[in-house]
Amino acid sequence: MHTVNITSAEIIIFVILGVWSLFWKALALWHAARGKQGVWFIICVILNSAGILESVYLFAIRKIKPGKLFAN
């Protein structure tokens, strides 16, 4: 039986990546729902891309300026 040694640095990287991904996913889902873009909502729900797909959606598809990401 093999054991896996995970360092604290690896755990920190994993947690940071998880928070990063969750942040962008939530932001993209919120904008897709508000913009009534159901297809993009479903795509962002299904695909896990560490925030890459969500960022593309927000900045290239919706063309949202960074200063407007959190505006109603």
mmCIF file as Biopython writes it, N, C-alpha, C and O atoms, coordinates in Angstrom:
data_model
#
loop_
_atom_site.group_PDB
_atom_site.id
_atom_site.type_symbol
_atom_site.label_atom_id
_atom_site.label_alt_id
_atom_site.label_comp_id
_atom_site.label_asym_id
_atom_site.label_entity_id
_atom_site.label_seq_id
_atom_site.pdbx_PDB_ins_code
_atom_site.Cartn_x
_atom_site.Cartn_y
_atom_site.Cartn_z
_atom_site.occupancy
_atom_site.B_iso_or_equiv
_atom_site.auth_seq_id
_atom_site.auth_asym_id
_atom_site.pdbx_PDB_model_num
ATOM 1   N N  . MET A ? 1  ? 0.846   -1.173 0.000   1.0 0.0 1  A 1 
ATOM 2   C CA . MET A ? 1  ? 0.000   0.000  0.000   1.0 0.0 1  A 1 
ATOM 3   C C  . MET A ? 1  ? 0.896   1.243  0.000   1.0 0.0 1  A 1 
ATOM 4   O O  . MET A ? 1  ? 1.866   1.329  0.753   1.0 0.0 1  A 1 
ATOM 5   N N  . HIS A ? 2  ? 0.552   2.186  -0.849  1.0 0.0 2  A 1 
ATOM 6   C CA . HIS A ? 2  ? 1.331   3.415  -0.964  1.0 0.0 2  A 1 
ATOM 7   C C  . HIS A ? 2  ? 0.670   4.523  -0.156  1.0 0.0 2  A 1 
ATOM 8   O O  . HIS A ? 2  ? -0.555  4.607  -0.067  1.0 0.0 2  A 1 
ATOM 9   N N  . THR A ? 3  ? 1.497   5.357  0.421   1.0 0.0 3  A 1 
ATOM 10  C CA . THR A ? 3  ? 0.973   6.531  1.107   1.0 0.0 3  A 1 
ATOM 11  C C  . THR A ? 3  ? 1.305   7.764  0.277   1.0 0.0 3  A 1 
ATOM 12  O O  . THR A ? 3  ? 2.304   7.797  -0.441  1.0 0.0 3  A 1 
ATOM 13  N N  . VAL A ? 4  ? 0.467   8.755  0.387   1.0 0.0 4  A 1 
ATOM 14  C CA . VAL A ? 4  ? 0.658   10.002 -0.343  1.0 0.0 4  A 1 
ATOM 15  C C  . VAL A ? 4  ? 1.018   11.087 0.666   1.0 0.0 4  A 1 
ATOM 16  O O  . VAL A ? 4  ? 0.281   11.330 1.622   1.0 0.0 4  A 1 
ATOM 17  N N  . ASN A ? 5  ? 2.137   11.723 0.446   1.0 0.0 5  A 1 
ATOM 18  C CA . ASN A ? 5  ? 2.551   12.820 1.321   1.0 0.0 5  A 1 
ATOM 19  C C  . ASN A ? 5  ? 2.193   14.140 0.659   1.0 0.0 5  A 1 
ATOM 20  O O  . ASN A ? 5  ? 2.706   14.480 -0.407  1.0 0.0 5  A 1 
ATOM 21  N N  . ILE A ? 6  ? 1.310   14.869 1.305   1.0 0.0 6  A 1 
ATOM 22  C CA . ILE A ? 6  ? 0.894   16.165 0.782   1.0 0.0 6  A 1 
ATOM 23  C C  . ILE A ? 6  ? 1.483   17.241 1.693   1.0 0.0 6  A 1 
ATOM 24  O O  . ILE A ? 6  ? 1.291   17.214 2.908   1.0 0.0 6  A 1 
ATOM 25  N N  . THR A ? 7  ? 2.187   18.168 1.100   1.0 0.0 7  A 1 
ATOM 26  C CA . THR A ? 7  ? 2.797   19.231 1.883   1.0 0.0 7  A 1 
ATOM 27  C C  . THR A ? 7  ? 1.788   20.341 2.156   1.0 0.0 7  A 1 
ATOM 28  O O  . THR A ? 7  ? 0.749   20.433 1.501   1.0 0.0 7  A 1 
ATOM 29  N N  . SER A ? 8  ? 2.109   21.169 3.124   1.0 0.0 8  A 1 
ATOM 30  C CA . SER A ? 8  ? 1.219   22.291 3.441   1.0 0.0 8  A 1 
ATOM 31  C C  . SER A ? 8  ? 1.171   23.285 2.278   1.0 0.0 8  A 1 
ATOM 32  O O  . SER A ? 8  ? 0.144   23.928 2.058   1.0 0.0 8  A 1 
ATOM 33  N N  . ALA A ? 9  ? 2.260   23.414 1.540   1.0 0.0 9  A 1 
ATOM 34  C CA . ALA A ? 9  ? 2.268   24.303 0.373   1.0 0.0 9  A 1 
ATOM 35  C C  . ALA A ? 9  ? 1.284   23.812 -0.681  1.0 0.0 9  A 1 
ATOM 36  O O  . ALA A ? 9  ? 0.589   24.616 -1.303  1.0 0.0 9  A 1 
ATOM 37  N N  . GLU A ? 10 ? 1.220   22.507 -0.883  1.0 0.0 10 A 1 
ATOM 38  C CA . GLU A ? 10 ? 0.279   21.949 -1.863  1.0 0.0 10 A 1 
ATOM 39  C C  . GLU A ? 10 ? -1.165  22.174 -1.423  1.0 0.0 10 A 1 
ATOM 40  O O  . GLU A ? 10 ? -2.036  22.444 -2.250  1.0 0.0 10 A 1 
ATOM 41  N N  . ILE A ? 11 ? -1.409  22.064 -0.145  1.0 0.0 11 A 1 
ATOM 42  C CA . ILE A ? 11 ? -2.757  22.306 0.380   1.0 0.0 11 A 1 
ATOM 43  C C  . ILE A ? 11 ? -3.130  23.770 0.181   1.0 0.0 11 A 1 
ATOM 44  O O  . ILE A ? 11 ? -4.251  24.072 -0.228  1.0 0.0 11 A 1 
ATOM 45  N N  . ILE A ? 12 ? -2.210  24.671 0.463   1.0 0.0 12 A 1 
ATOM 46  C CA . ILE A ? 12 ? -2.472  26.102 0.298   1.0 0.0 12 A 1 
ATOM 47  C C  . ILE A ? 12 ? -2.763  26.422 -1.165  1.0 0.0 12 A 1 
ATOM 48  O O  . ILE A ? 12 ? -3.699  27.164 -1.459  1.0 0.0 12 A 1 
ATOM 49  N N  . ILE A ? 13 ? -1.973  25.871 -2.083  1.0 0.0 13 A 1 
ATOM 50  C CA . ILE A ? 13 ? -2.199  26.093 -3.517  1.0 0.0 13 A 1 
ATOM 51  C C  . ILE A ? 13 ? -3.569  25.572 -3.925  1.0 0.0 13 A 1 
ATOM 52  O O  . ILE A ? 13 ? -4.291  26.240 -4.665  1.0 0.0 13 A 1 
ATOM 53  N N  . PHE A ? 14 ? -3.929  24.398 -3.457  1.0 0.0 14 A 1 
ATOM 54  C CA . PHE A ? 14 ? -5.221  23.801 -3.767  1.0 0.0 14 A 1 
ATOM 55  C C  . PHE A ? 14 ? -6.367  24.676 -3.262  1.0 0.0 14 A 1 
ATOM 56  O O  . PHE A ? 14 ? -7.345  24.891 -3.979  1.0 0.0 14 A 1 
ATOM 57  N N  . VAL A ? 15 ? -6.253  25.178 -2.044  1.0 0.0 15 A 1 
ATOM 58  C CA . VAL A ? 15 ? -7.296  26.025 -1.468  1.0 0.0 15 A 1 
ATOM 59  C C  . VAL A ? 15 ? -7.404  27.342 -2.245  1.0 0.0 15 A 1 
ATOM 60  O O  . VAL A ? 15 ? -8.508  27.797 -2.543  1.0 0.0 15 A 1 
ATOM 61  N N  . ILE A ? 16 ? -6.268  27.949 -2.570  1.0 0.0 16 A 1 
ATOM 62  C CA . ILE A ? 16 ? -6.281  29.201 -3.335  1.0 0.0 16 A 1 
ATOM 63  C C  . ILE A ? 16 ? -6.927  28.990 -4.697  1.0 0.0 16 A 1 
ATOM 64  O O  . ILE A ? 16 ? -7.743  29.805 -5.126  1.0 0.0 16 A 1 
ATOM 65  N N  . LEU A ? 17 ? -6.574  27.912 -5.379  1.0 0.0 17 A 1 
ATOM 66  C CA . LEU A ? 17 ? -7.165  27.611 -6.684  1.0 0.0 17 A 1 
ATOM 67  C C  . LEU A ? 17 ? -8.668  27.373 -6.562  1.0 0.0 17 A 1 
ATOM 68  O O  . LEU A ? 17 ? -9.437  27.804 -7.421  1.0 0.0 17 A 1 
ATOM 69  N N  . GLY A ? 18 ? -9.081  26.698 -5.512  1.0 0.0 18 A 1 
ATOM 70  C CA . GLY A ? 18 ? -10.508 26.452 -5.293  1.0 0.0 18 A 1 
ATOM 71  C C  . GLY A ? 18 ? -11.285 27.736 -5.057  1.0 0.0 18 A 1 
ATOM 72  O O  . GLY A ? 18 ? -12.368 27.919 -5.612  1.0 0.0 18 A 1 
ATOM 73  N N  . VAL A ? 19 ? -10.736 28.629 -4.234  1.0 0.0 19 A 1 
ATOM 74  C CA . VAL A ? 19 ? -11.395 29.910 -3.957  1.0 0.0 19 A 1 
ATOM 75  C C  . VAL A ? 19 ? -11.430 30.760 -5.226  1.0 0.0 19 A 1 
ATOM 76  O O  . VAL A ? 19 ? -12.451 31.375 -5.531  1.0 0.0 19 A 1 
ATOM 77  N N  . TRP A ? 20 ? -10.323 30.796 -5.963  1.0 0.0 20 A 1 
ATOM 78  C CA . TRP A ? 20 ? -10.238 31.542 -7.236  1.0 0.0 20 A 1 
ATOM 79  C C  . TRP A ? 20 ? -11.319 31.063 -8.198  1.0 0.0 20 A 1 
ATOM 80  O O  . TRP A ? 20 ? -12.049 31.868 -8.776  1.0 0.0 20 A 1 
ATOM 81  N N  . SER A ? 21 ? -11.415 29.747 -8.367  1.0 0.0 21 A 1 
ATOM 82  C CA . SER A ? 21 ? -12.381 29.164 -9.289  1.0 0.0 21 A 1 
ATOM 83  C C  . SER A ? 21 ? -13.814 29.462 -8.840  1.0 0.0 21 A 1 
ATOM 84  O O  . SER A ? 21 ? -14.658 29.828 -9.658  1.0 0.0 21 A 1 
ATOM 85  N N  . LEU A ? 22 ? -14.083 29.309 -7.564  1.0 0.0 22 A 1 
ATOM 86  C CA . LEU A ? 22 ? -15.424 29.564 -7.037  1.0 0.0 22 A 1 
ATOM 87  C C  . LEU A ? 22 ? -15.822 31.023 -7.224  1.0 0.0 22 A 1 
ATOM 88  O O  . LEU A ? 22 ? -16.965 31.311 -7.578  1.0 0.0 22 A 1 
ATOM 89  N N  . PHE A ? 23 ? -14.892 31.947 -6.990  1.0 0.0 23 A 1 
ATOM 90  C CA . PHE A ? 23 ? -15.164 33.371 -7.161  1.0 0.0 23 A 1 
ATOM 91  C C  . PHE A ? 23 ? -15.603 33.669 -8.593  1.0 0.0 23 A 1 
ATOM 92  O O  . PHE A ? 23 ? -16.645 34.291 -8.801  1.0 0.0 23 A 1 
ATOM 93  N N  . TRP A ? 24 ? -14.818 33.229 -9.586  1.0 0.0 24 A 1 
ATOM 94  C CA . TRP A ? 24 ? -15.135 33.523 -10.981 1.0 0.0 24 A 1 
ATOM 95  C C  . TRP A ? 24 ? -16.393 32.801 -11.436 1.0 0.0 24 A 1 
ATOM 96  O O  . TRP A ? 24 ? -17.176 33.354 -12.207 1.0 0.0 24 A 1 
ATOM 97  N N  . LYS A ? 25 ? -16.599 31.578 -10.972 1.0 0.0 25 A 1 
ATOM 98  C CA . LYS A ? 25 ? -17.805 30.837 -11.340 1.0 0.0 25 A 1 
ATOM 99  C C  . LYS A ? 25 ? -19.049 31.558 -10.822 1.0 0.0 25 A 1 
ATOM 100 O O  . LYS A ? 25 ? -20.019 31.737 -11.559 1.0 0.0 25 A 1 
ATOM 101 N N  . ALA A ? 26 ? -19.020 31.968 -9.564  1.0 0.0 26 A 1 
ATOM 102 C CA . ALA A ? 26 ? -20.175 32.652 -8.982  1.0 0.0 26 A 1 
ATOM 103 C C  . ALA A ? 26 ? -20.456 33.965 -9.713  1.0 0.0 26 A 1 
ATOM 104 O O  . ALA A ? 26 ? -21.611 34.288 -9.987  1.0 0.0 26 A 1 
ATOM 105 N N  . LEU A ? 27 ? -19.411 34.715 -10.025 1.0 0.0 27 A 1 
ATOM 106 C CA . LEU A ? 27 ? -19.582 35.992 -10.715 1.0 0.0 27 A 1 
ATOM 107 C C  . LEU A ? 27 ? -20.150 35.795 -12.120 1.0 0.0 27 A 1 
ATOM 108 O O  . LEU A ? 27 ? -21.046 36.528 -12.538 1.0 0.0 27 A 1 
ATOM 109 N N  . ALA A ? 28 ? -19.631 34.809 -12.844 1.0 0.0 28 A 1 
ATOM 110 C CA . ALA A ? 28 ? -20.127 34.536 -14.197 1.0 0.0 28 A 1 
ATOM 111 C C  . ALA A ? 28 ? -21.568 34.028 -14.161 1.0 0.0 28 A 1 
ATOM 112 O O  . ALA A ? 28 ? -22.380 34.426 -14.996 1.0 0.0 28 A 1 
ATOM 113 N N  . LEU A ? 29 ? -21.893 33.166 -13.218 1.0 0.0 29 A 1 
ATOM 114 C CA . LEU A ? 29 ? -23.264 32.655 -13.108 1.0 0.0 29 A 1 
ATOM 115 C C  . LEU A ? 29 ? -24.237 33.786 -12.771 1.0 0.0 29 A 1 
ATOM 116 O O  . LEU A ? 29 ? -25.350 33.826 -13.295 1.0 0.0 29 A 1 
ATOM 117 N N  . TRP A ? 30 ? -23.824 34.688 -11.910 1.0 0.0 30 A 1 
ATOM 118 C CA . TRP A ? 30 ? -24.674 35.809 -11.543 1.0 0.0 30 A 1 
ATOM 119 C C  . TRP A ? 30 ? -24.965 36.685 -12.765 1.0 0.0 30 A 1 
ATOM 120 O O  . TRP A ? 30 ? -26.111 37.066 -13.004 1.0 0.0 30 A 1 
ATOM 121 N N  . HIS A ? 31 ? -23.916 37.002 -13.535 1.0 0.0 31 A 1 
ATOM 122 C CA . HIS A ? 31 ? -24.110 37.841 -14.727 1.0 0.0 31 A 1 
ATOM 123 C C  . HIS A ? 31 ? -24.910 37.100 -15.803 1.0 0.0 31 A 1 
ATOM 124 O O  . HIS A ? 31 ? -25.729 37.715 -16.486 1.0 0.0 31 A 1 
ATOM 125 N N  . ALA A ? 32 ? -24.689 35.799 -15.966 1.0 0.0 32 A 1 
ATOM 126 C CA . ALA A ? 32 ? -25.449 35.032 -16.963 1.0 0.0 32 A 1 
ATOM 127 C C  . ALA A ? 32 ? -26.932 34.995 -16.593 1.0 0.0 32 A 1 
ATOM 128 O O  . ALA A ? 32 ? -27.794 35.133 -17.461 1.0 0.0 32 A 1 
ATOM 129 N N  . ALA A ? 33 ? -27.223 34.812 -15.324 1.0 0.0 33 A 1 
ATOM 130 C CA . ALA A ? 33 ? -28.621 34.774 -14.883 1.0 0.0 33 A 1 
ATOM 131 C C  . ALA A ? 33 ? -29.274 36.146 -15.063 1.0 0.0 33 A 1 
ATOM 132 O O  . ALA A ? 33 ? -30.404 36.233 -15.544 1.0 0.0 33 A 1 
ATOM 133 N N  . ARG A ? 34 ? -28.581 37.204 -14.686 1.0 0.0 34 A 1 
ATOM 134 C CA . ARG A ? 34 ? -29.126 38.564 -14.833 1.0 0.0 34 A 1 
ATOM 135 C C  . ARG A ? 34 ? -29.304 38.943 -16.297 1.0 0.0 34 A 1 
ATOM 136 O O  . ARG A ? 34 ? -30.213 39.699 -16.642 1.0 0.0 34 A 1 
ATOM 137 N N  . GLY A ? 35 ? -28.430 38.413 -17.163 1.0 0.0 35 A 1 
ATOM 138 C CA . GLY A ? 35 ? -28.513 38.708 -18.589 1.0 0.0 35 A 1 
ATOM 139 C C  . GLY A ? 35 ? -29.403 37.741 -19.356 1.0 0.0 35 A 1 
ATOM 140 O O  . GLY A ? 35 ? -29.484 37.803 -20.583 1.0 0.0 35 A 1 
ATOM 141 N N  . LYS A ? 36 ? -30.072 36.844 -18.627 1.0 0.0 36 A 1 
ATOM 142 C CA . LYS A ? 36 ? -30.963 35.849 -19.231 1.0 0.0 36 A 1 
ATOM 143 C C  . LYS A ? 36 ? -30.256 35.048 -20.325 1.0 0.0 36 A 1 
ATOM 144 O O  . LYS A ? 36 ? -30.817 34.812 -21.395 1.0 0.0 36 A 1 
ATOM 145 N N  . GLN A ? 37 ? -29.028 34.637 -20.044 1.0 0.0 37 A 1 
ATOM 146 C CA . GLN A ? 37 ? -28.240 33.830 -20.972 1.0 0.0 37 A 1 
ATOM 147 C C  . GLN A ? 37 ? -28.124 32.414 -20.412 1.0 0.0 37 A 1 
ATOM 148 O O  . GLN A ? 37 ? -27.093 32.020 -19.866 1.0 0.0 37 A 1 
ATOM 149 N N  . GLY A ? 38 ? -29.210 31.670 -20.565 1.0 0.0 38 A 1 
ATOM 150 C CA . GLY A ? 38 ? -29.305 30.330 -20.000 1.0 0.0 38 A 1 
ATOM 151 C C  . GLY A ? 38 ? -28.248 29.365 -20.496 1.0 0.0 38 A 1 
ATOM 152 O O  . GLY A ? 38 ? -27.766 28.530 -19.731 1.0 0.0 38 A 1 
ATOM 153 N N  . VAL A ? 39 ? -27.877 29.466 -21.769 1.0 0.0 39 A 1 
ATOM 154 C CA . VAL A ? 39 ? -26.870 28.553 -22.317 1.0 0.0 39 A 1 
ATOM 155 C C  . VAL A ? 39 ? -25.537 28.768 -21.608 1.0 0.0 39 A 1 
ATOM 156 O O  . VAL A ? 39 ? -24.879 27.802 -21.221 1.0 0.0 39 A 1 
ATOM 157 N N  . TRP A ? 40 ? -25.134 30.026 -21.434 1.0 0.0 40 A 1 
ATOM 158 C CA . TRP A ? 40 ? -23.877 30.303 -20.735 1.0 0.0 40 A 1 
ATOM 159 C C  . TRP A ? 40 ? -23.966 29.896 -19.273 1.0 0.0 40 A 1 
ATOM 160 O O  . TRP A ? 40 ? -22.979 29.440 -18.696 1.0 0.0 40 A 1 
ATOM 161 N N  . PHE A ? 41 ? -25.132 30.055 -18.671 1.0 0.0 41 A 1 
ATOM 162 C CA . PHE A ? 41 ? -25.317 29.625 -17.285 1.0 0.0 41 A 1 
ATOM 163 C C  . PHE A ? 41 ? -25.040 28.129 -17.166 1.0 0.0 41 A 1 
ATOM 164 O O  . PHE A ? 41 ? -24.296 27.696 -16.286 1.0 0.0 41 A 1 
ATOM 165 N N  . ILE A ? 42 ? -25.642 27.343 -18.056 1.0 0.0 42 A 1 
ATOM 166 C CA . ILE A ? 42 ? -25.464 25.885 -18.032 1.0 0.0 42 A 1 
ATOM 167 C C  . ILE A ? 42 ? -24.011 25.506 -18.315 1.0 0.0 42 A 1 
ATOM 168 O O  . ILE A ? 42 ? -23.458 24.632 -17.647 1.0 0.0 42 A 1 
ATOM 169 N N  . ILE A ? 43 ? -23.391 26.158 -19.299 1.0 0.0 43 A 1 
ATOM 170 C CA . ILE A ? 43 ? -21.989 25.858 -19.629 1.0 0.0 43 A 1 
ATOM 171 C C  . ILE A ? 43 ? -21.100 26.112 -18.418 1.0 0.0 43 A 1 
ATOM 172 O O  . ILE A ? 43 ? -20.243 25.288 -18.097 1.0 0.0 43 A 1 
ATOM 173 N N  . CYS A ? 44 ? -21.294 27.241 -17.744 1.0 0.0 44 A 1 
ATOM 174 C CA . CYS A ? 44 ? -20.460 27.562 -16.585 1.0 0.0 44 A 1 
ATOM 175 C C  . CYS A ? 44 ? -20.721 26.624 -15.409 1.0 0.0 44 A 1 
ATOM 176 O O  . CYS A ? 44 ? -19.812 26.353 -14.624 1.0 0.0 44 A 1 
ATOM 177 N N  . VAL A ? 45 ? -21.934 26.133 -15.281 1.0 0.0 45 A 1 
ATOM 178 C CA . VAL A ? 45 ? -22.248 25.174 -14.213 1.0 0.0 45 A 1 
ATOM 179 C C  . VAL A ? 45 ? -21.550 23.840 -14.470 1.0 0.0 45 A 1 
ATOM 180 O O  . VAL A ? 45 ? -20.996 23.233 -13.553 1.0 0.0 45 A 1 
ATOM 181 N N  . ILE A ? 46 ? -21.580 23.393 -15.717 1.0 0.0 46 A 1 
ATOM 182 C CA . ILE A ? 46 ? -21.073 22.056 -16.046 1.0 0.0 46 A 1 
ATOM 183 C C  . ILE A ? 46 ? -19.551 22.005 -16.111 1.0 0.0 46 A 1 
ATOM 184 O O  . ILE A ? 46 ? -18.935 21.082 -15.577 1.0 0.0 46 A 1 
ATOM 185 N N  . LEU A ? 47 ? -18.947 22.988 -16.758 1.0 0.0 47 A 1 
ATOM 186 C CA . LEU A ? 47 ? -17.503 22.934 -16.981 1.0 0.0 47 A 1 
ATOM 187 C C  . LEU A ? 47 ? -16.725 23.559 -15.832 1.0 0.0 47 A 1 
ATOM 188 O O  . LEU A ? 47 ? -17.053 24.649 -15.362 1.0 0.0 47 A 1 
ATOM 189 N N  . ASN A ? 48 ? -15.707 22.865 -15.394 1.0 0.0 48 A 1 
ATOM 190 C CA . ASN A ? 48 ? -14.800 23.374 -14.375 1.0 0.0 48 A 1 
ATOM 191 C C  . ASN A ? 48 ? -13.513 23.772 -15.062 1.0 0.0 48 A 1 
ATOM 192 O O  . ASN A ? 48 ? -12.803 22.915 -15.589 1.0 0.0 48 A 1 
ATOM 193 N N  . SER A ? 49 ? -13.199 25.056 -15.068 1.0 0.0 49 A 1 
ATOM 194 C CA . SER A ? 49 ? -12.033 25.521 -15.816 1.0 0.0 49 A 1 
ATOM 195 C C  . SER A ? 49 ? -11.138 26.442 -15.006 1.0 0.0 49 A 1 
ATOM 196 O O  . SER A ? 49 ? -10.366 27.206 -15.586 1.0 0.0 49 A 1 
ATOM 197 N N  . ALA A ? 50 ? -11.218 26.393 -13.695 1.0 0.0 50 A 1 
ATOM 198 C CA . ALA A ? 50 ? -10.401 27.234 -12.806 1.0 0.0 50 A 1 
ATOM 199 C C  . ALA A ? 50 ? -10.579 28.715 -13.116 1.0 0.0 50 A 1 
ATOM 200 O O  . ALA A ? 50 ? -9.636  29.496 -12.993 1.0 0.0 50 A 1 
ATOM 201 N N  . GLY A ? 51 ? -11.773 29.094 -13.513 1.0 0.0 51 A 1 
ATOM 202 C CA . GLY A ? 51 ? -12.067 30.503 -13.742 1.0 0.0 51 A 1 
ATOM 203 C C  . GLY A ? 51 ? -11.767 31.001 -15.141 1.0 0.0 51 A 1 
ATOM 204 O O  . GLY A ? 51 ? -12.106 32.138 -15.470 1.0 0.0 51 A 1 
ATOM 205 N N  . ILE A ? 52 ? -11.141 30.186 -15.974 1.0 0.0 52 A 1 
ATOM 206 C CA . ILE A ? 52 ? -10.763 30.629 -17.318 1.0 0.0 52 A 1 
ATOM 207 C C  . ILE A ? 52 ? -11.993 30.849 -18.181 1.0 0.0 52 A 1 
ATOM 208 O O  . ILE A ? 52 ? -12.145 31.924 -18.761 1.0 0.0 52 A 1 
ATOM 209 N N  . LEU A ? 53 ? -12.875 29.862 -18.283 1.0 0.0 53 A 1 
ATOM 210 C CA . LEU A ? 53 ? -14.088 29.987 -19.091 1.0 0.0 53 A 1 
ATOM 211 C C  . LEU A ? 53 ? -14.955 31.127 -18.578 1.0 0.0 53 A 1 
ATOM 212 O O  . LEU A ? 53 ? -15.510 31.896 -19.363 1.0 0.0 53 A 1 
ATOM 213 N N  . GLU A ? 54 ? -15.068 31.234 -17.260 1.0 0.0 54 A 1 
ATOM 214 C CA . GLU A ? 54 ? -15.896 32.281 -16.680 1.0 0.0 54 A 1 
ATOM 215 C C  . GLU A ? 54 ? -15.349 33.668 -17.002 1.0 0.0 54 A 1 
ATOM 216 O O  . GLU A ? 54 ? -16.113 34.589 -17.290 1.0 0.0 54 A 1 
ATOM 217 N N  . SER A ? 55 ? -14.027 33.816 -16.953 1.0 0.0 55 A 1 
ATOM 218 C CA . SER A ? 55 ? -13.397 35.096 -17.295 1.0 0.0 55 A 1 
ATOM 219 C C  . SER A ? 55 ? -13.614 35.442 -18.761 1.0 0.0 55 A 1 
ATOM 220 O O  . SER A ? 55 ? -13.880 36.596 -19.097 1.0 0.0 55 A 1 
ATOM 221 N N  . VAL A ? 56 ? -13.502 34.449 -19.631 1.0 0.0 56 A 1 
ATOM 222 C CA . VAL A ? 56 ? -13.749 34.675 -21.061 1.0 0.0 56 A 1 
ATOM 223 C C  . VAL A ? 56 ? -15.190 35.140 -21.258 1.0 0.0 56 A 1 
ATOM 224 O O  . VAL A ? 56 ? -15.444 36.088 -22.000 1.0 0.0 56 A 1 
ATOM 225 N N  . TYR A ? 57 ? -16.122 34.476 -20.599 1.0 0.0 57 A 1 
ATOM 226 C CA . TYR A ? 57 ? -17.529 34.867 -20.718 1.0 0.0 57 A 1 
ATOM 227 C C  . TYR A ? 57 ? -17.730 36.312 -20.269 1.0 0.0 57 A 1 
ATOM 228 O O  . TYR A ? 57 ? -18.357 37.100 -20.978 1.0 0.0 57 A 1 
ATOM 229 N N  . LEU A ? 58 ? -17.205 36.661 -19.100 1.0 0.0 58 A 1 
ATOM 230 C CA . LEU A ? 58 ? -17.425 38.000 -18.557 1.0 0.0 58 A 1 
ATOM 231 C C  . LEU A ? 58 ? -16.783 39.096 -19.400 1.0 0.0 58 A 1 
ATOM 232 O O  . LEU A ? 58 ? -17.412 40.117 -19.677 1.0 0.0 58 A 1 
ATOM 233 N N  . PHE A ? 59 ? -15.536 38.889 -19.808 1.0 0.0 59 A 1 
ATOM 234 C CA . PHE A ? 59 ? -14.803 39.969 -20.469 1.0 0.0 59 A 1 
ATOM 235 C C  . PHE A ? 59 ? -14.906 39.946 -21.995 1.0 0.0 59 A 1 
ATOM 236 O O  . PHE A ? 59 ? -14.841 41.005 -22.620 1.0 0.0 59 A 1 
ATOM 237 N N  . ALA A ? 60 ? -15.065 38.774 -22.612 1.0 0.0 60 A 1 
ATOM 238 C CA . ALA A ? 60 ? -15.124 38.705 -24.076 1.0 0.0 60 A 1 
ATOM 239 C C  . ALA A ? 60 ? -16.558 38.614 -24.601 1.0 0.0 60 A 1 
ATOM 240 O O  . ALA A ? 60 ? -16.889 39.257 -25.597 1.0 0.0 60 A 1 
ATOM 241 N N  . ILE A ? 61 ? -17.399 37.835 -23.953 1.0 0.0 61 A 1 
ATOM 242 C CA . ILE A ? 61 ? -18.772 37.663 -24.431 1.0 0.0 61 A 1 
ATOM 243 C C  . ILE A ? 61 ? -19.660 38.810 -23.938 1.0 0.0 61 A 1 
ATOM 244 O O  . ILE A ? 61 ? -20.314 39.479 -24.738 1.0 0.0 61 A 1 
ATOM 245 N N  . ARG A ? 62 ? -19.681 39.034 -22.632 1.0 0.0 62 A 1 
ATOM 246 C CA . ARG A ? 62 ? -20.513 40.104 -22.067 1.0 0.0 62 A 1 
ATOM 247 C C  . ARG A ? 62 ? -19.855 41.470 -22.175 1.0 0.0 62 A 1 
ATOM 248 O O  . ARG A ? 62 ? -20.528 42.493 -22.049 1.0 0.0 62 A 1 
ATOM 249 N N  . LYS A ? 63 ? -18.540 41.498 -22.408 1.0 0.0 63 A 1 
ATOM 250 C CA . LYS A ? 63 ? -17.767 42.743 -22.545 1.0 0.0 63 A 1 
ATOM 251 C C  . LYS A ? 63 ? -17.933 43.669 -21.334 1.0 0.0 63 A 1 
ATOM 252 O O  . LYS A ? 63 ? -18.098 44.882 -21.468 1.0 0.0 63 A 1 
ATOM 253 N N  . ILE A ? 64 ? -17.883 43.059 -20.160 1.0 0.0 64 A 1 
ATOM 254 C CA . ILE A ? 64 ? -18.013 43.809 -18.914 1.0 0.0 64 A 1 
ATOM 255 C C  . ILE A ? 64 ? -16.651 44.386 -18.542 1.0 0.0 64 A 1 
ATOM 256 O O  . ILE A ? 64 ? -15.640 43.685 -18.570 1.0 0.0 64 A 1 
ATOM 257 N N  . LYS A ? 65 ? -16.638 45.644 -18.200 1.0 0.0 65 A 1 
ATOM 258 C CA . LYS A ? 65 ? -15.423 46.312 -17.751 1.0 0.0 65 A 1 
ATOM 259 C C  . LYS A ? 65 ? -15.145 45.875 -16.304 1.0 0.0 65 A 1 
ATOM 260 O O  . LYS A ? 65 ? -16.087 45.692 -15.533 1.0 0.0 65 A 1 
ATOM 261 N N  . PRO A ? 66 ? -13.876 45.705 -15.926 1.0 0.0 66 A 1 
ATOM 262 C CA . PRO A ? 66 ? -13.557 45.272 -14.563 1.0 0.0 66 A 1 
ATOM 263 C C  . PRO A ? 66 ? -14.222 46.110 -13.476 1.0 0.0 66 A 1 
ATOM 264 O O  . PRO A ? 66 ? -14.599 45.570 -12.435 1.0 0.0 66 A 1 
ATOM 265 N N  . GLY A ? 67 ? -14.373 47.392 -13.689 1.0 0.0 67 A 1 
ATOM 266 C CA . GLY A ? 67 ? -15.019 48.249 -12.700 1.0 0.0 67 A 1 
ATOM 267 C C  . GLY A ? 67 ? -16.506 48.012 -12.557 1.0 0.0 67 A 1 
ATOM 268 O O  . GLY A ? 67 ? -17.109 48.467 -11.584 1.0 0.0 67 A 1 
ATOM 269 N N  . LYS A ? 68 ? -17.114 47.309 -13.503 1.0 0.0 68 A 1 
ATOM 270 C CA . LYS A ? 68 ? -18.561 47.059 -13.495 1.0 0.0 68 A 1 
ATOM 271 C C  . LYS A ? 68 ? -18.918 45.631 -13.068 1.0 0.0 68 A 1 
ATOM 272 O O  . LYS A ? 68 ? -20.090 45.254 -13.096 1.0 0.0 68 A 1 
ATOM 273 N N  . LEU A ? 69 ? -17.923 44.840 -12.675 1.0 0.0 69 A 1 
ATOM 274 C CA . LEU A ? 69 ? -18.189 43.438 -12.320 1.0 0.0 69 A 1 
ATOM 275 C C  . LEU A ? 69 ? -19.168 43.295 -11.157 1.0 0.0 69 A 1 
ATOM 276 O O  . LEU A ? 69 ? -19.937 42.335 -11.111 1.0 0.0 69 A 1 
ATOM 277 N N  . PHE A ? 70 ? -19.146 44.226 -10.231 1.0 0.0 70 A 1 
ATOM 278 C CA . PHE A ? 70 ? -19.967 44.089 -9.035  1.0 0.0 70 A 1 
ATOM 279 C C  . PHE A ? 70 ? -21.129 45.066 -9.004  1.0 0.0 70 A 1 
ATOM 280 O O  . PHE A ? 70 ? -21.800 45.203 -7.981  1.0 0.0 70 A 1 
ATOM 281 N N  . ALA A ? 71 ? -21.372 45.745 -10.119 1.0 0.0 71 A 1 
ATOM 282 C CA . ALA A ? 71 ? -22.478 46.695 -10.194 1.0 0.0 71 A 1 
ATOM 283 C C  . ALA A ? 71 ? -23.783 45.966 -10.441 1.0 0.0 71 A 1 
ATOM 284 O O  . ALA A ? 71 ? -23.806 44.920 -11.090 1.0 0.0 71 A 1 
ATOM 285 N N  . ASN A ? 72 ? -24.854 46.512 -9.932  1.0 0.0 72 A 1 
ATOM 286 C CA . ASN A ? 72 ? -26.170 45.919 -10.161 1.0 0.0 72 A 1 
ATOM 287 C C  . ASN A ? 72 ? -26.560 46.243 -11.558 1.0 0.0 72 A 1 
ATOM 288 O O  . ASN A ? 72 ? -27.640 45.853 -12.003 1.0 0.0 72 A 1 
#
